[in-house]
């Protein structure tokens, strides 16, 4: 297990508890699920999942509102994972169309992908180049910075 994901089972319980009663018909016309908790190494990171008006044809966006240091999270909190990229061929040729958004994805599959991303950063295609470089070259410094984010998130509870 990496630097993230030590409370994976707890997060899954929170996730399924949280989304068990969500009426997706209201978000399918545009809207957001806000402040769903994401636990990572004892931290609680809030995020907003926003749905475009043409959902499920187009993917939602996910943005952490809590500070999070991760190679696949932009500094403004936006999550960068393949299944949230628009459907079709990748103009940069990095991803296969099958890795990108399709309407079969659900809130649960998105959140599970985010859990996977948190526990296994992809430093080959980073949203945060500095975090990716630190992850590769200075793992202890990376862990210290993540620990600061975790402590800060705990203080916000």
DRENDO-167594 format. One record per atom (N, C-alpha, C): z, y, x; chain; residue number from 0. Coordinates in pm, whole numbers. Layout:
<sites>
SITE        z        y        x   chain     n
SITE        Z        Y        X       A   NUM
...
</sites>
This chain:
<sites>
SITE        z        y        x   chain     n
SITE        0     -118       85       A     0
SITE        0        0        0       A     0
SITE        0      123       89       A     0
SITE      -79      222       52       A     1
SITE      -93      343      131       A     1
SITE       19      441      107       A     1
SITE       -9      562      140       A     2
SITE       88      671      127       A     2
SITE      116      702      -20       A     2
SITE       22      669     -106       A     3
SITE       36      697     -247       A     3
SITE       56      568     -325       A     3
SITE       97      580     -450       A     4
SITE       95      466     -540       A     4
SITE      217      378     -538       A     4
SITE      328      422     -481       A     5
SITE      445      335     -474       A     5
SITE      510      313     -610       A     5
SITE      476      393     -708       A     6
SITE      532      377     -842       A     6
SITE      421      347     -942       A     6
SITE      323      271     -897       A     7
SITE      205      238     -977       A     7
SITE      243      179    -1113       A     7
SITE      333       80    -1115       A     8
SITE      369       16    -1241       A     8
SITE      436      113    -1337       A     8
SITE      523      199    -1285       A     9
SITE      588      299    -1368       A     9
SITE      484      393    -1429       A     9
SITE      388      433    -1348       A    10
SITE      284      523    -1397       A    10
SITE      204      458    -1508       A    10
SITE      171      330    -1492       A    11
SITE       95      261    -1596       A    11
SITE      173      259    -1727       A    11
SITE      304      236    -1719       A    12
SITE      385      238    -1840       A    12
SITE      382      376    -1905       A    12
SITE      395      481    -1825       A    13
SITE      389      617    -1878       A    13
SITE      252      643    -1937       A    13
SITE      149      603    -1866       A    14
SITE       11      625    -1910       A    14
SITE      -13      563    -2047       A    14
SITE       17      435    -2062       A    15
SITE      -15      369    -2186       A    15
SITE       76      416    -2299       A    15
SITE      200      453    -2265       A    16
SITE      288      513    -2363       A    16
SITE      233      647    -2411       A    16
SITE      185      727    -2317       A    17
SITE      136      860    -2346       A    17
SITE       10      857    -2431       A    17
SITE      -85      768    -2396       A    18
SITE     -213      768    -2464       A    18
SITE     -223      670    -2580       A    18
SITE     -116      597    -2608       A    19
SITE     -121      496    -2714       A    19
SITE     -159      556    -2849       A    19
SITE     -112      678    -2878       A    20
SITE     -139      736    -3007       A    20
SITE     -238      851    -3005       A    20
SITE     -313      868    -2896       A    21
SITE     -405      980    -2886       A    21
SITE     -525      958    -2978       A    21
SITE     -554     1057    -3060       A    22
SITE     -671     1053    -3147       A    22
SITE     -787     1114    -3072       A    22
SITE     -874     1029    -3016       A    23
SITE     -983     1077    -2933       A    23
SITE    -1090     1149    -3015       A    23
SITE    -1088     1138    -3148       A    24
SITE    -1190     1208    -3227       A    24
SITE    -1174     1359    -3214       A    24
SITE    -1052     1406    -3193       A    25
SITE    -1032     1550    -3181       A    25
SITE    -1081     1603    -3046       A    25
SITE    -1074     1522    -2942       A    26
SITE    -1120     1570    -2813       A    26
SITE    -1269     1544    -2793       A    26
SITE    -1329     1461    -2875       A    27
SITE    -1470     1431    -2855       A    27
SITE    -1557     1553    -2884       A    27
SITE    -1505     1652    -2954       A    28
SITE    -1581     1773    -2983       A    28
SITE    -1546     1886    -2886       A    28
SITE    -1470     1856    -2786       A    29
SITE    -1429     1958    -2689       A    29
SITE    -1280     1982    -2702       A    29
SITE    -1211     1981    -2592       A    30
SITE    -1067     2002    -2594       A    30
SITE    -1007     1950    -2466       A    30
SITE     -877     1932    -2465       A    31
SITE     -811     1887    -2343       A    31
SITE     -685     1810    -2375       A    31
SITE     -654     1716    -2289       A    32
SITE     -523     1653    -2286       A    32
SITE     -453     1719    -2169       A    32
SITE     -345     1788    -2194       A    33
SITE     -286     1865    -2084       A    33
SITE     -155     1805    -2039       A    33
SITE     -128     1832    -1915       A    34
SITE       -1     1797    -1851       A    34
SITE       34     1650    -1865       A    34
SITE      -65     1562    -1848       A    35
SITE      -26     1422    -1843       A    35
SITE       33     1397    -1705       A    35
SITE      146     1325    -1699       A    36
SITE      215     1310    -1572       A    36
SITE      148     1206    -1484       A    36
SITE      146     1232    -1358       A    37
SITE       94     1137    -1260       A    37
SITE      201     1118    -1155       A    37
SITE      254      998    -1144       A    38
SITE      359      971    -1046       A    38
SITE      296      921     -919       A    38
SITE      339      974     -808       A    39
SITE      289      929     -679       A    39
SITE      398      946     -575       A    39
SITE      442      836     -517       A    40
SITE      548      837     -417       A    40
SITE      673      910     -466       A    40
SITE      704      896     -593       A    41
SITE      821      960     -648       A    41
SITE      798     1101     -697       A    41
SITE      676     1150     -682       A    42
SITE      643     1284     -730       A    42
SITE      583     1277     -869       A    42
SITE      588     1388     -940       A    43
SITE      531     1397    -1074       A    43
SITE      433     1513    -1073       A    43
SITE      305     1480    -1083       A    44
SITE      199     1579    -1071       A    44
SITE      129     1593    -1206       A    44
SITE      130     1713    -1258       A    45
SITE       66     1738    -1387       A    45
SITE      -83     1761    -1369       A    45
SITE     -157     1722    -1471       A    46
SITE     -302     1740    -1469       A    46
SITE     -352     1770    -1609       A    46
SITE     -469     1829    -1614       A    47
SITE     -535     1857    -1742       A    47
SITE     -670     1786    -1741       A    47
SITE     -696     1711    -1847       A    48
SITE     -824     1647    -1865       A    48
SITE     -896     1725    -1975       A    48
SITE    -1008     1789    -1940       A    49
SITE    -1083     1872    -2034       A    49
SITE    -1212     1802    -2073       A    49
SITE    -1241     1805    -2200       A    50
SITE    -1357     1736    -2254       A    50
SITE    -1463     1835    -2298       A    50
SITE    -1587     1816    -2251       A    51
SITE    -1695     1907    -2292       A    51
SITE    -1734     1882    -2438       A    51
SITE    -1804     1975    -2496       A    52
SITE    -1843     1962    -2637       A    52
SITE    -1935     1843    -2660       A    52
SITE    -2008     1798    -2557       A    53
SITE    -2097     1683    -2575       A    53
SITE    -2036     1552    -2523       A    53
SITE    -1904     1547    -2510       A    54
SITE    -1836     1423    -2473       A    54
SITE    -1862     1321    -2584       A    54
SITE    -1894     1199    -2558       A    55
SITE    -1886     1124    -2433       A    55
SITE    -2017     1119    -2353       A    55
SITE    -2118     1196    -2392       A    56
SITE    -2242     1195    -2313       A    56
SITE    -2216     1250    -2173       A    56
SITE    -2137     1356    -2165       A    57
SITE    -2099     1416    -2036       A    57
SITE    -1952     1385    -2007       A    57
SITE    -1917     1377    -1880       A    58
SITE    -1780     1341    -1845       A    58
SITE    -1682     1457    -1864       A    58
SITE    -1555     1421    -1884       A    59
SITE    -1452     1525    -1880       A    59
SITE    -1430     1569    -1736       A    59
SITE    -1352     1673    -1720       A    60
SITE    -1306     1713    -1587       A    60
SITE    -1156     1692    -1583       A    60
SITE    -1105     1667    -1464       A    61
SITE     -961     1651    -1446       A    61
SITE     -920     1745    -1334       A    61
SITE     -814     1821    -1362       A    62
SITE     -763     1915    -1263       A    62
SITE     -612     1905    -1259       A    62
SITE     -560     1879    -1138       A    63
SITE     -415     1880    -1120       A    63
SITE     -368     2024    -1125       A    63
SITE     -261     2048    -1200       A    64
SITE     -202     2181    -1205       A    64
SITE      -84     2191    -1109       A    64
SITE      -39     2078    -1059       A    65
SITE       64     2073     -956       A    65
SITE       -4     2070     -820       A    65
SITE       63     2124     -721       A    66
SITE        8     2118     -585       A    66
SITE       -3     1973     -541       A    66
SITE     -119     1937     -487       A    67
SITE     -141     1801     -441       A    67
SITE     -232     1805     -319       A    67
SITE     -189     1741     -211       A    68
SITE     -266     1736      -86       A    68
SITE     -330     1599      -79       A    68
SITE     -462     1596      -98       A    69
SITE     -533     1468     -103       A    69
SITE     -680     1491      -69       A    69
SITE     -742     1399        5       A    70
SITE     -883     1417       41       A    70
SITE     -978     1429      -77       A    70
SITE     -943     1374     -192       A    71
SITE    -1034     1374     -306       A    71
SITE     -992     1470     -417       A    71
SITE     -910     1568     -379       A    72
SITE     -869     1671     -474       A    72
SITE     -899     1807     -409       A    72
SITE     -983     1885     -476       A    73
SITE    -1014     2020     -426       A    73
SITE     -887     2104     -423       A    73
SITE     -888     2210     -344       A    74
SITE     -770     2296     -333       A    74
SITE     -730     2358     -467       A    74
SITE     -826     2374     -559       A    75
SITE     -793     2428     -692       A    75
SITE     -745     2320     -787       A    75
SITE     -732     2195     -738       A    76
SITE     -678     2086     -819       A    76
SITE     -781     1995     -884       A    76
SITE     -909     2033     -879       A    77
SITE    -1012     1949     -943       A    77
SITE    -1021     1814     -871       A    77
SITE    -1031     1708     -951       A    78
SITE    -1041     1573     -899       A    78
SITE    -1188     1539     -874       A    78
SITE    -1214     1479     -760       A    79
SITE    -1351     1439     -724       A    79
SITE    -1356     1288     -712       A    79
SITE    -1398     1222     -820       A    80
SITE    -1424     1078     -817       A    80
SITE    -1557     1053     -885       A    80
SITE    -1624      948     -842       A    81
SITE    -1760      919     -886       A    81
SITE    -1774      912    -1038       A    81
SITE    -1679      849    -1106       A    82
SITE    -1699      832    -1250       A    82
SITE    -1691      963    -1328       A    82
SITE    -1647     1070    -1264       A    83
SITE    -1645     1201    -1330       A    83
SITE    -1768     1285    -1295       A    83
SITE    -1857     1230    -1215       A    84
SITE    -1981     1301    -1182       A    84
SITE    -2084     1277    -1291       A    84
SITE    -2168     1376    -1321       A    85
SITE    -2265     1362    -1429       A    85
SITE    -2351     1237    -1414       A    85
SITE    -2395     1180    -1526       A    86
SITE    -2475     1058    -1519       A    86
SITE    -2608     1082    -1447       A    86
SITE    -2664      972    -1399       A    87
SITE    -2793      980    -1332       A    87
SITE    -2781      964    -1183       A    87
SITE    -2892      986    -1117       A    88
SITE    -2897      972     -971       A    88
SITE    -2825     1088     -904       A    88
SITE    -2760     1057     -793       A    89
SITE    -2691     1157     -713       A    89
SITE    -2794     1235     -632       A    89
SITE    -2800     1368     -650       A    90
SITE    -2898     1446     -574       A    90
SITE    -2880     1438     -422       A    90
SITE    -2757     1403     -378       A    91
SITE    -2730     1391     -234       A    91
SITE    -2752     1248     -183       A    91
SITE    -2777     1155     -276       A    92
SITE    -2802     1018     -237       A    92
SITE    -2681      940     -192       A    92
SITE    -2561      993     -217       A    93
SITE    -2439      925     -172       A    93
SITE    -2395      816     -269       A    93
SITE    -2407      843     -399       A    94
SITE    -2360      749     -500       A    94
SITE    -2478      685     -573       A    94
SITE    -2455      563     -617       A    95
SITE    -2552      498     -705       A    95
SITE    -2528      549     -847       A    95
SITE    -2631      551     -928       A    96
SITE    -2617      595    -1067       A    96
SITE    -2511      512    -1140       A    96
SITE    -2498      385    -1104       A    97
SITE    -2401      297    -1170       A    97
SITE    -2255      334    -1141       A    97
SITE    -2234      414    -1036       A    98
SITE    -2098      457    -1001       A    98
SITE    -2058      584    -1075       A    98
SITE    -2152      650    -1135       A    99
SITE    -2128      780    -1198       A    99
SITE    -2092      763    -1346       A    99
SITE    -2069      872    -1414       A   100
SITE    -2026      871    -1553       A   100
SITE    -2121      794    -1643       A   100
SITE    -2062      715    -1732       A   101
SITE    -2132      656    -1845       A   101
SITE    -2038      669    -1965       A   101
SITE    -2092      678    -2085       A   102
SITE    -2007      696    -2204       A   102
SITE    -1912      580    -2233       A   102
SITE    -1924      469    -2161       A   103
SITE    -1831      358    -2185       A   103
SITE    -1694      385    -2124       A   103
SITE    -1683      483    -2035       A   104
SITE    -1552      514    -1976       A   104
SITE    -1461      573    -2082       A   104
SITE    -1334      543    -2068       A   105
SITE    -1231      591    -2160       A   105
SITE    -1129      673    -2082       A   105
SITE    -1038      736    -2154       A   106
SITE     -929      809    -2089       A   106
SITE     -854      713    -1996       A   106
SITE     -831      592    -2044       A   107
SITE     -758      495    -1963       A   107
SITE     -834      461    -1835       A   107
SITE     -965      439    -1845       A   108
SITE    -1041      402    -1724       A   108
SITE    -1046      519    -1626       A   108
SITE    -1048      640    -1677       A   109
SITE    -1046      758    -1590       A   109
SITE     -913      767    -1516       A   109
SITE     -804      752    -1590       A   110
SITE     -672      764    -1528       A   110
SITE     -650      649    -1429       A   110
SITE     -697      530    -1462       A   111
SITE     -685      419    -1367       A   111
SITE     -765      448    -1240       A   111
SITE     -880      511    -1253       A   112
SITE     -959      549    -1136       A   112
SITE     -885      653    -1052       A   112
SITE     -815      744    -1119       A   113
SITE     -737      844    -1046       A   113
SITE     -622      777     -972       A   113
SITE     -557      680    -1037       A   114
SITE     -450      605     -970       A   114
SITE     -505      538     -845       A   114
SITE     -620      476     -859       A   115
SITE     -683      410     -745       A   115
SITE     -715      510     -635       A   115
SITE     -767      625     -673       A   116
SITE     -799      730     -577       A   116
SITE     -673      775     -502       A   116
SITE     -563      791     -575       A   117
SITE     -439      837     -512       A   117
SITE     -389      736     -409       A   117
SITE     -404      608     -438       A   118
SITE     -354      507     -346       A   118
SITE     -452      473     -235       A   118
SITE     -581      505     -255       A   119
SITE     -683      473     -154       A   119
SITE     -780      589     -140       A   119
SITE     -742      692      -66       A   120
SITE     -832      808      -51       A   120
SITE     -967      770       10       A   120
SITE    -1072      836      -36       A   121
SITE    -1205      821       21       A   121
SITE    -1229      941      112       A   121
SITE    -1208      920      241       A   122
SITE    -1223     1031      335       A   122
SITE    -1366     1046      385       A   122
SITE    -1457      962      337       A   123
SITE    -1598      973      377       A   123
SITE    -1675     1072      291       A   123
SITE    -1623     1103      175       A   124
SITE    -1686     1199       85       A   124
SITE    -1577     1288       26       A   124
SITE    -1513     1369      110       A   125
SITE    -1395     1441       65       A   125
SITE    -1425     1569      -14       A   125
SITE    -1335     1600     -103       A   126
SITE    -1335     1730     -171       A   126
SITE    -1255     1829      -86       A   126
SITE    -1154     1778      -19       A   127
SITE    -1069     1859       68       A   127
SITE    -1089     1807      211       A   127
SITE    -1178     1872      284       A   128
SITE    -1214     1827      418       A   128
SITE    -1094     1828      512       A   128
SITE    -1008     1929      501       A   129
SITE     -890     1937      589       A   129
SITE     -795     1820      564       A   129
SITE     -774     1786      436       A   130
SITE     -687     1672      404       A   130
SITE     -748     1542      455       A   130
SITE     -880     1528      443       A   131
SITE     -947     1407      490       A   131
SITE     -935     1393      641       A   131
SITE     -954     1504      711       A   132
SITE     -944     1502      857       A   132
SITE     -801     1467      899       A   132
SITE     -705     1526      831       A   133
SITE     -566     1497      863       A   133
SITE     -532     1351      831       A   133
SITE     -585     1298      721       A   134
SITE     -565     1159      681       A   134
SITE     -617     1064      791       A   134
SITE     -732     1098      848       A   135
SITE     -794     1014      952       A   135
SITE     -726     1029     1087       A   135
SITE     -696     1153     1125       A   136
SITE     -659     1180     1263       A   136
SITE     -510     1202     1287       A   136
SITE     -439     1249     1187       A   137
SITE     -297     1282     1204       A   137
SITE     -220     1233     1083       A   137
SITE     -213     1102     1068       A   138
SITE     -155     1041      947       A   138
SITE      -11     1085      923       A   138
SITE       69     1098     1028       A   139
SITE      209     1141     1009       A   139
SITE      216     1283      954       A   139
SITE      134     1373     1005       A   140
SITE      130     1510      953       A   140
SITE       86     1509      807       A   140
SITE      -10     1423      776       A   141
SITE      -57     1410      638       A   141
SITE       59     1366      548       A   141
SITE      131     1266      591       A   142
SITE      243     1215      509       A   142
SITE      351     1320      491       A   142
SITE      376     1399      595       A   143
SITE      476     1506      582       A   143
SITE      432     1609      478       A   143
SITE      304     1645      481       A   144
SITE      254     1743      384       A   144
SITE      260     1687      242       A   144
SITE      226     1561      226       A   145
SITE      236     1497       95       A   145
SITE      381     1494       49       A   145
SITE      472     1463      141       A   146
SITE      615     1460      106       A   146
SITE      664     1596       57       A   146
SITE      613     1703      118       A   147
SITE      650     1838       71       A   147
SITE      601     1860      -73       A   147
SITE      480     1814     -101       A   148
SITE      427     1826     -238       A   148
SITE      511     1746     -335       A   148
SITE      552     1626     -294       A   149
SITE      636     1541     -380       A   149
SITE      769     1610     -408       A   149
SITE      833     1664     -304       A   150
SITE      962     1733     -324       A   150
SITE      945     1852     -417       A   150
SITE      839     1928     -397       A   151
SITE      813     2044     -481       A   151
SITE      794     2001     -628       A   151
SITE      725     1891     -649       A   152
SITE      702     1843     -786       A   152
SITE      833     1799     -851       A   152
SITE      922     1741     -772       A   153
SITE     1051     1696     -824       A   153
SITE     1139     1815     -862       A   153
SITE     1126     1924     -787       A   154
SITE     1204     2044     -818       A   154
SITE     1159     2108     -948       A   154
SITE     1035     2083     -985       A   155
SITE      979     2144    -1107       A   155
SITE     1021     2072    -1234       A   155
SITE     1082     1952    -1220       A   156
SITE     1124     1874    -1338       A   156
SITE     1235     1942    -1413       A   156
</sites>
